[in-house]
Amino acid sequence: MADQILSIAGLEAAASSSLPTSVKDFFNSGATNEVTLRDNSAAYGKYRLLPRVLKDVSRVDPSISMFGSQISFPLCIAPAGIQAMAHPDGELATSRACAKMGVDMGVSSFANYSVEEITEAGKQVGVIHHVMQLYSMNDKAKQERIVRRAEAAGCKAIFLTADSPVLGVRYNEWRNGFKPPAGLGYPMYEKASEEIHSESHDEGFSASNSDSHSWAKDIPWLRSISGMEIWIKGVLAAEDVETAIEYGCDGVVISNHGGRQLDETPATIDALPACAKAARGRIRIHVDGGIRSGADIFRALALGAECCWVGRPMLWGLAHNGQSGVELMLKLLYDDFKRCMQLTGCKSISEITTASLAIARADGPLARL
């Protein structure tokens, strides 16, 4: 029992102790002074759970609908890149774990396996939907190839990362001279290991991705080449939710890139309520960043999110024990979330509302939302 991993914090510790320093820092570090990185997790703590008692919770349904079918609970795996640094099977192991545990998965443009290989790996295990993460690229022909390959492979949506016209300030990556290990390529970017190793991560990102992206150019263009849903990932301001609605987007992910882009932005859980209010049911609202427990998922849903996404916990699971490690991570969060529903008296997702939360004020008394 002493060596048993019982929480996401335990999984982080186990994984981080086994990874090379440069890889551990790449996965775990944030931008500049890491204010946002720390706040993402810490901000959840000011929202306290208010249970209702003597509720019959013998039957609890934590599932939700995603892309036309049910997933086991309101959590999906975010599109994190270079997963083969954590385990040789990389995104293939993650896809299989997601399918086995009944959740959906985002595929990064910086995946070490192709979208075709990743989607097929999951489908061989069970029902799973994938979404394709995308940056606005300088080479539009290559970007279009990524989109068309993703759609042909069965992806349900494009997740356009909108918070990265340039790479954030990442001191640890610069200090470590970070480059992916030899032998790892980016098949969606059509880049082999030798080309990747000839440039820094920052140089490679800037050479490939566009800093002249815009709503007016990118969204209509994506709509013209694909029938997939279009989601905007990296939204923190309510005004951008309104703009996403104006451009006919299908959803937004409230995200600050895990604290890896612009430091000192709001924690995503703090940005969520205003964004959900702006949506008014006209667009789907998801959130990522700092989610480390089932209670965090519960809080996010109570504040207006439909579903949560996690990246680092998946990487820790993958580094710890490949596919089985990712399955462990998902089981920890599933069990914790279901138990949280039971202990707060919520039998279904629809019963999770702001009535289940209060804010812990600095002067002592709880403030109801």
DRENDRENZA-367720 format. One record per residue (C-alpha): residue number from 1; residue in three letters; x, y, z. Coordinates in steps of 0.25 Angstrom, whole numbers, plus 5000, padded with zeros to 4 digits. Layout:
// DRENDRENZA-367720
num:NUM; residuo:ALA; X:X; Y:Y; Z:Z $
...
//
This chain:
// DRENDRENZA-367720
num:1; residuo:MET; X:5000; Y:5000; Z:5000 $
num:2; residuo:ALA; X:5012; Y:5009; Z:5003 $
num:3; residuo:ASP; X:5016; Y:5009; Z:4988 $
num:4; residuo:GLN; X:5001; Y:5010; Z:4983 $
num:5; residuo:ILE; X:4998; Y:5023; Z:4975 $
num:6; residuo:LEU; X:4985; Y:5028; Z:4980 $
num:7; residuo:SER; X:4984; Y:5042; Z:4975 $
num:8; residuo:ILE; X:4989; Y:5051; Z:4963 $
num:9; residuo:ALA; X:4999; Y:5057; Z:4972 $
num:10; residuo:GLY; X:5005; Y:5043; Z:4975 $
num:11; residuo:LEU; X:5005; Y:5040; Z:4960 $
num:12; residuo:GLU; X:5012; Y:5053; Z:4957 $
num:13; residuo:ALA; X:5023; Y:5050; Z:4967 $
num:14; residuo:ALA; X:5025; Y:5036; Z:4962 $
num:15; residuo:ALA; X:5026; Y:5041; Z:4947 $
num:16; residuo:SER; X:5035; Y:5053; Z:4950 $
num:17; residuo:SER; X:5045; Y:5045; Z:4958 $
num:18; residuo:SER; X:5047; Y:5036; Z:4946 $
num:19; residuo:LEU; X:5048; Y:5046; Z:4934 $
num:20; residuo:PRO; X:5061; Y:5053; Z:4929 $
num:21; residuo:THR; X:5062; Y:5067; Z:4934 $
num:22; residuo:SER; X:5060; Y:5073; Z:4921 $
num:23; residuo:VAL; X:5047; Y:5065; Z:4918 $
num:24; residuo:LYS; X:5042; Y:5067; Z:4932 $
num:25; residuo:ASP; X:5044; Y:5082; Z:4931 $
num:26; residuo:PHE; X:5037; Y:5082; Z:4917 $
num:27; residuo:PHE; X:5025; Y:5075; Z:4923 $
num:28; residuo:ASN; X:5024; Y:5082; Z:4936 $
num:29; residuo:SER; X:5029; Y:5096; Z:4935 $
num:30; residuo:GLY; X:5021; Y:5109; Z:4931 $
num:31; residuo:ALA; X:5024; Y:5122; Z:4925 $
num:32; residuo:THR; X:5033; Y:5133; Z:4931 $
num:33; residuo:ASN; X:5031; Y:5133; Z:4946 $
num:34; residuo:GLU; X:5020; Y:5122; Z:4946 $
num:35; residuo:VAL; X:5010; Y:5131; Z:4953 $
num:36; residuo:THR; X:4999; Y:5125; Z:4944 $
num:37; residuo:LEU; X:5004; Y:5111; Z:4945 $
num:38; residuo:ARG; X:5002; Y:5111; Z:4960 $
num:39; residuo:ASP; X:4989; Y:5119; Z:4960 $
num:40; residuo:ASN; X:4983; Y:5109; Z:4951 $
num:41; residuo:SER; X:4982; Y:5099; Z:4961 $
num:42; residuo:ALA; X:4982; Y:5108; Z:4974 $
num:43; residuo:ALA; X:4970; Y:5116; Z:4969 $
num:44; residuo:TYR; X:4961; Y:5103; Z:4970 $
num:45; residuo:GLY; X:4963; Y:5104; Z:4985 $
num:46; residuo:LYS; X:4955; Y:5116; Z:4988 $
num:47; residuo:TYR; X:4942; Y:5110; Z:4983 $
num:48; residuo:ARG; X:4937; Y:5101; Z:4994 $
num:49; residuo:LEU; X:4927; Y:5090; Z:4992 $
num:50; residuo:LEU; X:4913; Y:5091; Z:4999 $
num:51; residuo:PRO; X:4907; Y:5077; Z:5000 $
num:52; residuo:ARG; X:4893; Y:5074; Z:5002 $
num:53; residuo:VAL; X:4890; Y:5062; Z:5011 $
num:54; residuo:LEU; X:4880; Y:5051; Z:5012 $
num:55; residuo:LYS; X:4880; Y:5050; Z:4997 $
num:56; residuo:ASP; X:4878; Y:5036; Z:4990 $
num:57; residuo:VAL; X:4891; Y:5035; Z:4982 $
num:58; residuo:SER; X:4890; Y:5019; Z:4981 $
num:59; residuo:ARG; X:4890; Y:5022; Z:4966 $
num:60; residuo:VAL; X:4899; Y:5033; Z:4960 $
num:61; residuo:ASP; X:4901; Y:5036; Z:4945 $
num:62; residuo:PRO; X:4914; Y:5043; Z:4943 $
num:63; residuo:SER; X:4913; Y:5042; Z:4928 $
num:64; residuo:ILE; X:4911; Y:5053; Z:4917 $
num:65; residuo:SER; X:4909; Y:5054; Z:4902 $
num:66; residuo:MET; X:4921; Y:5057; Z:4893 $
num:67; residuo:PHE; X:4920; Y:5058; Z:4878 $
num:68; residuo:GLY; X:4907; Y:5049; Z:4878 $
num:69; residuo:SER; X:4911; Y:5038; Z:4888 $
num:70; residuo:GLN; X:4913; Y:5037; Z:4903 $
num:71; residuo:ILE; X:4926; Y:5038; Z:4910 $
num:72; residuo:SER; X:4928; Y:5032; Z:4924 $
num:73; residuo:PHE; X:4930; Y:5045; Z:4931 $
num:74; residuo:PRO; X:4932; Y:5060; Z:4927 $
num:75; residuo:LEU; X:4947; Y:5059; Z:4925 $
num:76; residuo:CYS; X:4955; Y:5057; Z:4912 $
num:77; residuo:ILE; X:4970; Y:5057; Z:4909 $
num:78; residuo:ALA; X:4976; Y:5070; Z:4904 $
num:79; residuo:PRO; X:4984; Y:5070; Z:4891 $
num:80; residuo:ALA; X:4998; Y:5070; Z:4897 $
num:81; residuo:GLY; X:5010; Y:5069; Z:4888 $
num:82; residuo:ILE; X:5023; Y:5060; Z:4888 $
num:83; residuo:GLN; X:5017; Y:5049; Z:4896 $
num:84; residuo:ALA; X:5027; Y:5039; Z:4892 $
num:85; residuo:MET; X:5037; Y:5046; Z:4901 $
num:86; residuo:ALA; X:5028; Y:5040; Z:4913 $
num:87; residuo:HIS; X:5027; Y:5026; Z:4907 $
num:88; residuo:PRO; X:5031; Y:5020; Z:4894 $
num:89; residuo:ASP; X:5016; Y:5017; Z:4890 $
num:90; residuo:GLY; X:5013; Y:5032; Z:4892 $
num:91; residuo:GLU; X:4999; Y:5036; Z:4886 $
num:92; residuo:LEU; X:4996; Y:5021; Z:4882 $
num:93; residuo:ALA; X:4996; Y:5017; Z:4897 $
num:94; residuo:THR; X:4988; Y:5029; Z:4901 $
num:95; residuo:SER; X:4978; Y:5027; Z:4890 $
num:96; residuo:ARG; X:4976; Y:5012; Z:4894 $
num:97; residuo:ALA; X:4975; Y:5016; Z:4909 $
num:98; residuo:CYS; X:4964; Y:5027; Z:4906 $
num:99; residuo:ALA; X:4956; Y:5017; Z:4898 $
num:100; residuo:LYS; X:4957; Y:5007; Z:4909 $
num:101; residuo:MET; X:4952; Y:5017; Z:4919 $
num:102; residuo:GLY; X:4941; Y:5023; Z:4911 $
num:103; residuo:VAL; X:4947; Y:5037; Z:4908 $
num:104; residuo:ASP; X:4951; Y:5045; Z:4896 $
num:105; residuo:MET; X:4964; Y:5050; Z:4892 $
num:106; residuo:GLY; X:4971; Y:5062; Z:4886 $
num:107; residuo:VAL; X:4982; Y:5060; Z:4876 $
num:108; residuo:SER; X:4993; Y:5070; Z:4876 $
num:109; residuo:SER; X:4999; Y:5075; Z:4863 $
num:110; residuo:PHE; X:5013; Y:5072; Z:4870 $
num:111; residuo:ALA; X:5009; Y:5057; Z:4872 $
num:112; residuo:ASN; X:5020; Y:5047; Z:4869 $
num:113; residuo:TYR; X:5010; Y:5038; Z:4862 $
num:114; residuo:SER; X:5001; Y:5041; Z:4851 $
num:115; residuo:VAL; X:4986; Y:5044; Z:4853 $
num:116; residuo:GLU; X:4983; Y:5032; Z:4845 $
num:117; residuo:GLU; X:4991; Y:5023; Z:4854 $
num:118; residuo:ILE; X:4985; Y:5030; Z:4867 $
num:119; residuo:THR; X:4971; Y:5029; Z:4863 $
num:120; residuo:GLU; X:4972; Y:5014; Z:4858 $
num:121; residuo:ALA; X:4979; Y:5010; Z:4871 $
num:122; residuo:GLY; X:4967; Y:5015; Z:4879 $
num:123; residuo:LYS; X:4957; Y:5009; Z:4870 $
num:124; residuo:GLN; X:4963; Y:4996; Z:4872 $
num:125; residuo:VAL; X:4960; Y:4996; Z:4887 $
num:126; residuo:GLY; X:4946; Y:5003; Z:4887 $
num:127; residuo:VAL; X:4937; Y:5015; Z:4884 $
num:128; residuo:ILE; X:4945; Y:5028; Z:4884 $
num:129; residuo:HIS; X:4945; Y:5041; Z:4877 $
num:130; residuo:HIS; X:4957; Y:5049; Z:4874 $
num:131; residuo:VAL; X:4959; Y:5064; Z:4871 $
num:132; residuo:MET; X:4970; Y:5070; Z:4863 $
num:133; residuo:GLN; X:4978; Y:5082; Z:4870 $
num:134; residuo:LEU; X:4983; Y:5092; Z:4860 $
num:135; residuo:TYR; X:4991; Y:5104; Z:4859 $
num:136; residuo:SER; X:4990; Y:5115; Z:4849 $
num:137; residuo:MET; X:5002; Y:5112; Z:4840 $
num:138; residuo:ASN; X:5010; Y:5120; Z:4830 $
num:139; residuo:ASP; X:5009; Y:5108; Z:4820 $
num:140; residuo:LYS; X:4994; Y:5108; Z:4817 $
num:141; residuo:ALA; X:4996; Y:5096; Z:4807 $
num:142; residuo:LYS; X:5002; Y:5088; Z:4819 $
num:143; residuo:GLN; X:4991; Y:5093; Z:4829 $
num:144; residuo:GLU; X:4980; Y:5088; Z:4819 $
num:145; residuo:ARG; X:4987; Y:5074; Z:4818 $
num:146; residuo:ILE; X:4986; Y:5073; Z:4833 $
num:147; residuo:VAL; X:4972; Y:5077; Z:4833 $
num:148; residuo:ARG; X:4968; Y:5067; Z:4822 $
num:149; residuo:ARG; X:4976; Y:5056; Z:4828 $
num:150; residuo:ALA; X:4969; Y:5058; Z:4841 $
num:151; residuo:GLU; X:4955; Y:5058; Z:4835 $
num:152; residuo:ALA; X:4958; Y:5046; Z:4827 $
num:153; residuo:ALA; X:4963; Y:5039; Z:4840 $
num:154; residuo:GLY; X:4950; Y:5041; Z:4846 $
num:155; residuo:CYS; X:4953; Y:5054; Z:4855 $
num:156; residuo:LYS; X:4940; Y:5061; Z:4859 $
num:157; residuo:ALA; X:4946; Y:5075; Z:4861 $
num:158; residuo:ILE; X:4957; Y:5084; Z:4859 $
num:159; residuo:PHE; X:4963; Y:5091; Z:4872 $
num:160; residuo:LEU; X:4969; Y:5103; Z:4867 $
num:161; residuo:THR; X:4980; Y:5108; Z:4877 $
num:162; residuo:ALA; X:4978; Y:5123; Z:4877 $
num:163; residuo:ASP; X:4987; Y:5127; Z:4889 $
num:164; residuo:SER; X:5000; Y:5124; Z:4882 $
num:165; residuo:PRO; X:5004; Y:5134; Z:4871 $
num:166; residuo:VAL; X:5018; Y:5133; Z:4876 $
num:167; residuo:LEU; X:5024; Y:5123; Z:4887 $
num:168; residuo:GLY; X:5023; Y:5128; Z:4901 $
num:169; residuo:VAL; X:5036; Y:5131; Z:4910 $
num:170; residuo:ARG; X:5040; Y:5118; Z:4915 $
num:171; residuo:TYR; X:5053; Y:5119; Z:4923 $
num:172; residuo:ASN; X:5055; Y:5104; Z:4926 $
num:173; residuo:GLU; X:5054; Y:5101; Z:4912 $
num:174; residuo:TRP; X:5064; Y:5111; Z:4908 $
num:175; residuo:ARG; X:5073; Y:5107; Z:4920 $
num:176; residuo:ASN; X:5073; Y:5093; Z:4916 $
num:177; residuo:GLY; X:5074; Y:5095; Z:4901 $
num:178; residuo:PHE; X:5062; Y:5087; Z:4900 $
num:179; residuo:LYS; X:5061; Y:5078; Z:4887 $
num:180; residuo:PRO; X:5052; Y:5065; Z:4886 $
num:181; residuo:PRO; X:5061; Y:5052; Z:4887 $
num:182; residuo:ALA; X:5067; Y:5047; Z:4874 $
num:183; residuo:GLY; X:5058; Y:5039; Z:4866 $
num:184; residuo:LEU; X:5045; Y:5046; Z:4869 $
num:185; residuo:GLY; X:5038; Y:5053; Z:4857 $
num:186; residuo:TYR; X:5025; Y:5061; Z:4855 $
num:187; residuo:PRO; X:5018; Y:5054; Z:4844 $
num:188; residuo:MET; X:5006; Y:5063; Z:4844 $
num:189; residuo:TYR; X:5016; Y:5075; Z:4841 $
num:190; residuo:GLU; X:5023; Y:5065; Z:4831 $
num:191; residuo:LYS; X:5036; Y:5068; Z:4839 $
num:192; residuo:ALA; X:5046; Y:5056; Z:4842 $
num:193; residuo:SER; X:5055; Y:5055; Z:4854 $
num:194; residuo:GLU; X:5068; Y:5061; Z:4847 $
num:195; residuo:GLU; X:5060; Y:5074; Z:4843 $
num:196; residuo:ILE; X:5055; Y:5076; Z:4857 $
num:197; residuo:HIS; X:5069; Y:5074; Z:4863 $
num:198; residuo:SER; X:5075; Y:5084; Z:4853 $
num:199; residuo:GLU; X:5067; Y:5096; Z:4860 $
num:200; residuo:SER; X:5063; Y:5100; Z:4874 $
num:201; residuo:HIS; X:5048; Y:5097; Z:4879 $
num:202; residuo:ASP; X:5046; Y:5112; Z:4878 $
num:203; residuo:GLU; X:5051; Y:5113; Z:4864 $
num:204; residuo:GLY; X:5043; Y:5102; Z:4859 $
num:205; residuo:PHE; X:5030; Y:5107; Z:4865 $
num:206; residuo:SER; X:5032; Y:5121; Z:4859 $
num:207; residuo:ALA; X:5036; Y:5116; Z:4846 $
num:208; residuo:SER; X:5024; Y:5107; Z:4844 $
num:209; residuo:ASN; X:5013; Y:5115; Z:4851 $
num:210; residuo:SER; X:5007; Y:5129; Z:4847 $
num:211; residuo:ASP; X:5007; Y:5141; Z:4856 $
num:212; residuo:SER; X:4997; Y:5148; Z:4846 $
num:213; residuo:HIS; X:4985; Y:5139; Z:4850 $
num:214; residuo:SER; X:4972; Y:5146; Z:4851 $
num:215; residuo:TRP; X:4957; Y:5142; Z:4852 $
num:216; residuo:ALA; X:4954; Y:5148; Z:4839 $
num:217; residuo:LYS; X:4964; Y:5140; Z:4831 $
num:218; residuo:ASP; X:4965; Y:5127; Z:4839 $
num:219; residuo:ILE; X:4951; Y:5123; Z:4842 $
num:220; residuo:PRO; X:4944; Y:5125; Z:4829 $
num:221; residuo:TRP; X:4956; Y:5118; Z:4822 $
num:222; residuo:LEU; X:4955; Y:5106; Z:4831 $
num:223; residuo:ARG; X:4940; Y:5105; Z:4829 $
num:224; residuo:SER; X:4943; Y:5105; Z:4814 $
num:225; residuo:ILE; X:4952; Y:5093; Z:4814 $
num:226; residuo:SER; X:4945; Y:5084; Z:4825 $
num:227; residuo:GLY; X:4932; Y:5080; Z:4830 $
num:228; residuo:MET; X:4938; Y:5077; Z:4844 $
num:229; residuo:GLU; X:4933; Y:5085; Z:4856 $
num:230; residuo:ILE; X:4942; Y:5097; Z:4859 $
num:231; residuo:TRP; X:4946; Y:5100; Z:4873 $
num:232; residuo:ILE; X:4955; Y:5112; Z:4878 $
num:233; residuo:LYS; X:4965; Y:5107; Z:4889 $
num:234; residuo:GLY; X:4971; Y:5118; Z:4897 $
num:235; residuo:VAL; X:4960; Y:5127; Z:4901 $
num:236; residuo:LEU; X:4960; Y:5135; Z:4914 $
num:237; residuo:ALA; X:4952; Y:5147; Z:4911 $
num:238; residuo:ALA; X:4936; Y:5148; Z:4910 $
num:239; residuo:GLU; X:4938; Y:5157; Z:4898 $
num:240; residuo:ASP; X:4945; Y:5145; Z:4890 $
num:241; residuo:VAL; X:4933; Y:5136; Z:4894 $
num:242; residuo:GLU; X:4924; Y:5146; Z:4887 $
num:243; residuo:THR; X:4933; Y:5147; Z:4875 $
num:244; residuo:ALA; X:4934; Y:5132; Z:4874 $
num:245; residuo:ILE; X:4919; Y:5132; Z:4873 $
num:246; residuo:GLU; X:4919; Y:5143; Z:4863 $
num:247; residuo:TYR; X:4928; Y:5134; Z:4854 $
num:248; residuo:GLY; X:4919; Y:5122; Z:4856 $
num:249; residuo:CYS; X:4929; Y:5114; Z:4864 $
num:250; residuo:ASP; X:4924; Y:5101; Z:4870 $
num:251; residuo:GLY; X:4931; Y:5102; Z:4884 $
num:252; residuo:VAL; X:4942; Y:5109; Z:4892 $
num:253; residuo:VAL; X:4952; Y:5103; Z:4902 $
num:254; residuo:ILE; X:4955; Y:5113; Z:4913 $
num:255; residuo:SER; X:4970; Y:5111; Z:4914 $
num:256; residuo:ASN; X:4983; Y:5118; Z:4916 $
num:257; residuo:HIS; X:4991; Y:5107; Z:4910 $
num:258; residuo:GLY; X:4994; Y:5101; Z:4924 $
num:259; residuo:GLY; X:5002; Y:5114; Z:4928 $
num:260; residuo:ARG; X:5012; Y:5112; Z:4917 $
num:261; residuo:GLN; X:5009; Y:5124; Z:4908 $
num:262; residuo:LEU; X:5006; Y:5138; Z:4914 $
num:263; residuo:ASP; X:5009; Y:5138; Z:4929 $
num:264; residuo:GLU; X:5000; Y:5145; Z:4939 $
num:265; residuo:THR; X:4987; Y:5142; Z:4931 $
num:266; residuo:PRO; X:4975; Y:5138; Z:4940 $
num:267; residuo:ALA; X:4974; Y:5124; Z:4945 $
num:268; residuo:THR; X:4964; Y:5117; Z:4935 $
num:269; residuo:ILE; X:4954; Y:5114; Z:4947 $
num:270; residuo:ASP; X:4954; Y:5129; Z:4950 $
num:271; residuo:ALA; X:4952; Y:5133; Z:4935 $
num:272; residuo:LEU; X:4941; Y:5122; Z:4933 $
num:273; residuo:PRO; X:4929; Y:5128; Z:4940 $
num:274; residuo:ALA; X:4929; Y:5141; Z:4931 $
num:275; residuo:CYS; X:4931; Y:5133; Z:4919 $
num:276; residuo:ALA; X:4920; Y:5123; Z:4922 $
num:277; residuo:LYS; X:4911; Y:5135; Z:4925 $
num:278; residuo:ALA; X:4914; Y:5141; Z:4911 $
num:279; residuo:ALA; X:4911; Y:5128; Z:4904 $
num:280; residuo:ARG; X:4897; Y:5128; Z:4909 $
num:281; residuo:GLY; X:4895; Y:5114; Z:4903 $
num:282; residuo:ARG; X:4899; Y:5118; Z:4889 $
num:283; residuo:ILE; X:4912; Y:5111; Z:4889 $
num:284; residuo:ARG; X:4919; Y:5100; Z:4896 $
num:285; residuo:ILE; X:4928; Y:5103; Z:4907 $
num:286; residuo:HIS; X:4940; Y:5094; Z:4912 $
num:287; residuo:VAL; X:4951; Y:5097; Z:4921 $
num:288; residuo:ASP; X:4965; Y:5092; Z:4924 $
num:289; residuo:GLY; X:4977; Y:5096; Z:4933 $
num:290; residuo:GLY; X:4980; Y:5092; Z:4947 $
num:291; residuo:ILE; X:4970; Y:5080; Z:4948 $
num:292; residuo:ARG; X:4976; Y:5070; Z:4958 $
num:293; residuo:SER; X:4964; Y:5064; Z:4965 $
num:294; residuo:GLY; X:4949; Y:5060; Z:4963 $
num:295; residuo:ALA; X:4945; Y:5072; Z:4972 $
num:296; residuo:ASP; X:4952; Y:5081; Z:4962 $
num:297; residuo:ILE; X:4944; Y:5075; Z:4951 $
num:298; residuo:PHE; X:4931; Y:5077; Z:4959 $
num:299; residuo:ARG; X:4935; Y:5091; Z:4962 $
num:300; residuo:ALA; X:4937; Y:5094; Z:4947 $
num:301; residuo:LEU; X:4924; Y:5088; Z:4943 $
num:302; residuo:ALA; X:4917; Y:5096; Z:4954 $
num:303; residuo:LEU; X:4923; Y:5109; Z:4949 $
num:304; residuo:GLY; X:4918; Y:5107; Z:4935 $
num:305; residuo:ALA; X:4927; Y:5097; Z:4928 $
num:306; residuo:GLU; X:4921; Y:5085; Z:4920 $
num:307; residuo:CYS; X:4934; Y:5077; Z:4920 $
num:308; residuo:CYS; X:4948; Y:5078; Z:4925 $
num:309; residuo:TRP; X:4962; Y:5074; Z:4918 $
num:310; residuo:VAL; X:4975; Y:5070; Z:4925 $
num:311; residuo:GLY; X:4989; Y:5069; Z:4919 $
num:312; residuo:ARG; X:5000; Y:5068; Z:4929 $
num:313; residuo:PRO; X:4993; Y:5057; Z:4937 $
num:314; residuo:MET; X:4992; Y:5049; Z:4925 $
num:315; residuo:LEU; X:5007; Y:5051; Z:4922 $
num:316; residuo:TRP; X:5010; Y:5047; Z:4936 $
num:317; residuo:GLY; X:5002; Y:5034; Z:4935 $
num:318; residuo:LEU; X:5008; Y:5031; Z:4922 $
num:319; residuo:ALA; X:5022; Y:5033; Z:4927 $
num:320; residuo:HIS; X:5019; Y:5025; Z:4940 $
num:321; residuo:ASN; X:5014; Y:5012; Z:4932 $
num:322; residuo:GLY; X:5010; Y:5015; Z:4918 $
num:323; residuo:GLN; X:4995; Y:5011; Z:4914 $
num:324; residuo:SER; X:4993; Y:5005; Z:4928 $
num:325; residuo:GLY; X:4998; Y:5018; Z:4934 $
num:326; residuo:VAL; X:4988; Y:5027; Z:4926 $
num:327; residuo:GLU; X:4977; Y:5017; Z:4930 $
num:328; residuo:LEU; X:4981; Y:5019; Z:4945 $
num:329; residuo:MET; X:4980; Y:5034; Z:4944 $
num:330; residuo:LEU; X:4966; Y:5033; Z:4937 $
num:331; residuo:LYS; X:4961; Y:5024; Z:4948 $
num:332; residuo:LEU; X:4966; Y:5032; Z:4959 $
num:333; residuo:LEU; X:4959; Y:5044; Z:4954 $
num:334; residuo:TYR; X:4946; Y:5036; Z:4950 $
num:335; residuo:ASP; X:4945; Y:5030; Z:4964 $
num:336; residuo:ASP; X:4948; Y:5043; Z:4971 $
num:337; residuo:PHE; X:4938; Y:5051; Z:4962 $
num:338; residuo:LYS; X:4927; Y:5040; Z:4964 $
num:339; residuo:ARG; X:4929; Y:5040; Z:4979 $
num:340; residuo:CYS; X:4929; Y:5055; Z:4979 $
num:341; residuo:MET; X:4915; Y:5055; Z:4972 $
num:342; residuo:GLN; X:4910; Y:5045; Z:4983 $
num:343; residuo:LEU; X:4915; Y:5053; Z:4995 $
num:344; residuo:THR; X:4909; Y:5066; Z:4990 $
num:345; residuo:GLY; X:4896; Y:5059; Z:4987 $
num:346; residuo:CYS; X:4896; Y:5060; Z:4972 $
num:347; residuo:LYS; X:4891; Y:5048; Z:4964 $
num:348; residuo:SER; X:4893; Y:5054; Z:4950 $
num:349; residuo:ILE; X:4901; Y:5065; Z:4943 $
num:350; residuo:SER; X:4889; Y:5074; Z:4942 $
num:351; residuo:GLU; X:4889; Y:5075; Z:4957 $
num:352; residuo:ILE; X:4903; Y:5081; Z:4958 $
num:353; residuo:THR; X:4901; Y:5096; Z:4959 $
num:354; residuo:THR; X:4906; Y:5108; Z:4966 $
num:355; residuo:ALA; X:4897; Y:5104; Z:4978 $
num:356; residuo:SER; X:4907; Y:5094; Z:4981 $
num:357; residuo:LEU; X:4918; Y:5104; Z:4983 $
num:358; residuo:ALA; X:4922; Y:5115; Z:4992 $
num:359; residuo:ILE; X:4935; Y:5124; Z:4992 $
num:360; residuo:ALA; X:4944; Y:5124; Z:5003 $
num:361; residuo:ARG; X:4946; Y:5139; Z:5006 $
num:362; residuo:ALA; X:4959; Y:5144; Z:5012 $
num:363; residuo:ASP; X:4951; Y:5150; Z:5024 $
num:364; residuo:GLY; X:4945; Y:5137; Z:5028 $
num:365; residuo:PRO; X:4931; Y:5135; Z:5024 $
num:366; residuo:LEU; X:4927; Y:5127; Z:5012 $
num:367; residuo:ALA; X:4920; Y:5135; Z:5001 $
num:368; residuo:ARG; X:4909; Y:5127; Z:4993 $
num:369; residuo:LEU; X:4910; Y:5129; Z:4978 $
//
